[in-house]
Amino acid sequence: IDNFGIEKALKTLGVQSINQGTSTGSNWFSNGEVLESFSPVDGQLIGKVKSTTKDDYSRVMEAATSAFKTWRTMPAPQRGEIVRQFGDKLREKKEALGKLVSYEMGKSYQEGLGEVQEMIDICDFAVGLSRQLHGLTMHSERPGHRMYEQYHSLGVVGIISAFNFPVAVWAWNTALAWICGDVCVWKPSEKTPLCGIACQNIAAEVFAANNLPEGISCLINGDYKVGEFMTKDKRVPLISATGSTRMGKIVAQEVAGRLGKSLLELGGNNAIIVTPDADIKMTVIGAVFGAVGTCGQRCTSTRRLIIHESIYDKVKNAIVDAYGQLRIGNPLDENNHVGPLIDTDAVKMYQNALTKVVEEGGKIVVEGGVLSGEGFESGCYVKPAIAEAQPHFEIVQHETFAPVLYLLKYSGDVENAIDIQNEVAQGLSSAIMTNNLREAERFLSVAGSDCGIANVNIGTSGAEIGGAFGGEKETGGGRESGSDAWKVYMRRQTNTINYTTELPLAQGIKFDL
Ligand code: UN1
């Protein structure tokens, strides 16, 4: 069934009804069991993908390690030129890829396009960065000596990504890794394998057009067992993993066990603090988009609103009102704000959260529920819900990947709100709505938010690629995308050169022969 031009988009992206799920660039092969990708939009089977076996994986690693030897010797600005071409291809295919993201994952078409825009942005960023992989120079304590540091390519980077950003998170990693001279092996979520196939086709086209080896970009498919091939493989010096805290703990321990590096981007439990000095109109837009955008399935989604008691009712009423305007339905139809959850398991978790919050003493102020009937046949459409709760409720402490927003009340100073904000295990994104300079600065100070992202008069989601993205505590500590996040994709080397005829030892040590 053609859903808003999805057939044409699949064709443009080279996605077949049955796809080989393992690729070393243009060379496709797979021998594993078949994964089926059903759209949460209409429940239709979009396509099938063969998963990667251990033998397939060996072939991938052969291609990747050999491609690395060529790729790392290419000057970084020339690698940047390849990434520039990749970004151009993404511009050409933006609509098609945005549509596939929307159809396979369920986020709105606008957000699908936004995700592809993030890919384009990170490519531009990486192109500029390819001339700026700077190290420092320092003064040696010894006469006639020079000391400096340089960054060298690291090797094969393993990327494990989640269903909610099925293309952008790969691009944040891969665009930087490529300009750093690394090659990538990517395992997309088994819930969105076709997005992986589409991206791989685009990358492979660029590498082939430039006579570059297969294996600079590799794709593997399957569930966590396929991810384990990489986490256990000492030929993969860096694993970048995005997903749940549960998954991150397993990956971190596996990789640490062989002293590899991991870059972890895990769960969030993001809050907006709304103080008596908040602009209510801005608060409503920020909070509602943050809570219901991507149907509450961003790691940066707003889960908690911490509202001062003096404005509590006003804010609550404004938000409840705004929820009344939300249109839920086919995300490819641009009239709708909210699409489906990824699958029926996610629906169960959503229902469980609503039951739990009531059991713990919370009060529902916007009713949830699963939608049925025409247009909702997939069983994945739910109503965004709001509950009044207490900060310490177990369910409030927990990240539920669904559009459930908790309203929490604070009294007294902004410090009390900051305490509530910080008293969760996760530390990804946070925000304060205030026009009071003192409150804003306190929130940003060392005694303020403990998250990797802290915003003033902006919601918790929708970060730009220019900043380092990631968080503390159970969010995993990794930083990817902008700022100096590139450094994790390289190995640092300190070099000391003696241009005299003497060999003085450091620390003035005498060793006469
Ligand atoms: C994620 O949900 O995994 O800040 C990433 C945002 C997006 C990225 C989210 N730029 O919401």
Boltz pocket constraint, residues with backbone or C-beta under 6 A from the ligand:
constraints:
  - pocket:
      binder: B
      contacts: [[A, 118], [A, 164], [A, 165], [A, 169], [A, 242], [A, 297], [A, 298], [A, 299], [A, 300], [A, 460], [A, 461], [A, 462], [A, 463], [A, 464]]
      max_distance: 6.0
